[in-house]
Amino acid sequence: MEVPFLDLKIQYKSIKQEVDSAIQQVLDNTAFILGPAVADFEKEFAKAHQVKHCLGTSSGTDANHLALWGLGIGAGDEVIIPANTFIATAWGATLCGAEIKLVDCHNESYNINPEKISGAINKNTKAVVAVHLYGQPADMDALKKVSAGHNIHLVEDAAQAHLAEYKGKKIGGLSEICSFSYYPGKNLGAFGEGGAVTTDNDVIAEKIKKIREHGQSKKYHHEIYGHNYRMEGIQGAVLGVKLKHLNKWTDARRKVAAKYRELLGNLEQISLPKEMPAHKHVYHLYVIRVNAGNRQKNQQTRDELQTFLQENKISTGLHYPIPLHMQNCFKHLGYKPGDFPVTEVLAESGLSLPMFPELREDQIEYVADKIKTFFKSK
Ligand SMILES: *Cc1c(COP(=O)(O)O)cnc(C)c1O
């Protein structure tokens, strides 16, 4: 048997007719940038996330940048982000000319630890970005409390968390502004690059709409600085079709997660992802942790497990093997090993198992079997 980490072909086949005809319509209209397909998608995506505005962008990274640009973040400012995230979260701040300030993640949710935020705030701090990492919402109530207490902005990065819920409410409208990614491998993926910004705030939405299109709302009248961060028409068409299936695909991901839990829940050498109470996890990634006794052994065992699974044709991933504070591009910030121990342990011991809606039960059983076989030989 073979188990890929992700298989986009199965999903394309299942909606081929629908999506091909939506793309054909864009070609027939030659509405290649923004246009009706993007506008329709924006409306539906906003509705699905119980938020007033959605603005389609050229990528999730661009959405990260737009969100903070829209709030007026700039040179001399600091933006707090978790040490355990994909690098694009950091580019949002750095592209504004601001600096990032890192905070460790929580040992069970793997999301930014609200208790560590006050210690990272100084007079330059302007915002904190809550990443709903791996598909699980961050602890928004605690984050709201600390950000409001210090009078700084709260922003969401929901690149991995389409349709996730926090205390019964969809993410995307739980802070002032939220960014999404539609990178093909994300829970809702375009056929190329794509992203969005969502907000309930009319003024911010208007400003971001301008920035997205060269600082104008009327052609050639550039009222403010801007850029070209528009979504392509074809991506809007593809996303509009796929959004209709997203509830079903999200349920399927949750079923895969439940099956992994059923089969691996008793294996003491690993920890499974923990769904925090009242957080609806959408399992963009299924990250397990290897517990081998100490940090060095963790990493060695994790790497051996990954190799063993690959030898058995099971593909896995690492999210993320080098935390942000250990990246060369942030050397000037002066962080050192040991600064963010939870993030570091996760980087050393985490392993992402195959996770996508079409993963079959026999494939999940095969993965679980091989993991058990590996630990029996230990
Ligand atoms: C994927 C991702 C992004 C960036 O999205 P792109 O569409 O690839 O530019 C930003 N933040 C997080 C947490 C992501 O996982």
The ligand as an SDF file (V2000), in Angstrom:
LIG
                    3D

 15 15  0  0  0  0  0  0  0  0999 V2000
    0.3220   28.9050    4.1910 C   0  0  0  0  0  0  0  0  0  0  0  0
    0.4620   29.8950    5.2770 C   0  0  0  0  0  0  0  0  0  0  0  0
    0.6070   31.2610    5.0130 C   0  0  0  0  0  0  0  0  0  0  0  0
    0.9060   31.8200    3.6510 C   0  0  0  0  0  0  0  0  0  0  0  0
    0.0480   31.5150    2.6480 O   0  0  0  0  0  0  0  0  0  0  0  0
    0.5120   31.4940    1.1130 P   0  0  0  0  0  0  0  0  0  0  0  0
   -0.8200   31.4850    0.4360 O   0  0  0  0  0  0  0  0  0  0  0  0
    1.2930   30.2540    0.9030 O   0  0  0  0  0  0  0  0  0  0  0  0
    1.2780   32.7220    0.8210 O   0  0  0  0  0  0  0  0  0  0  0  0
    0.5970   32.1410    6.0830 C   0  0  0  0  0  0  0  0  0  0  0  0
    0.4960   31.7040    7.3460 N   0  0  0  0  0  0  0  0  0  0  0  0
    0.3950   30.3980    7.6430 C   0  0  0  0  0  0  0  0  0  0  0  0
    0.2800   29.9790    9.0700 C   0  0  0  0  0  0  0  0  0  0  0  0
    0.3820   29.4480    6.6220 C   0  0  0  0  0  0  0  0  0  0  0  0
    0.2920   28.1550    6.9250 O   0  0  0  0  0  0  0  0  0  0  0  0
  1  2  1  0
  2  3  1  0
  2 14  2  0
  3  4  1  0
  3 10  2  0
  4  5  1  0
  5  6  1  0
  6  7  2  0
  6  8  1  0
  6  9  1  0
 10 11  1  0
 11 12  2  0
 12 13  1  0
 12 14  1  0
 14 15  1  0
M  END
$$$$
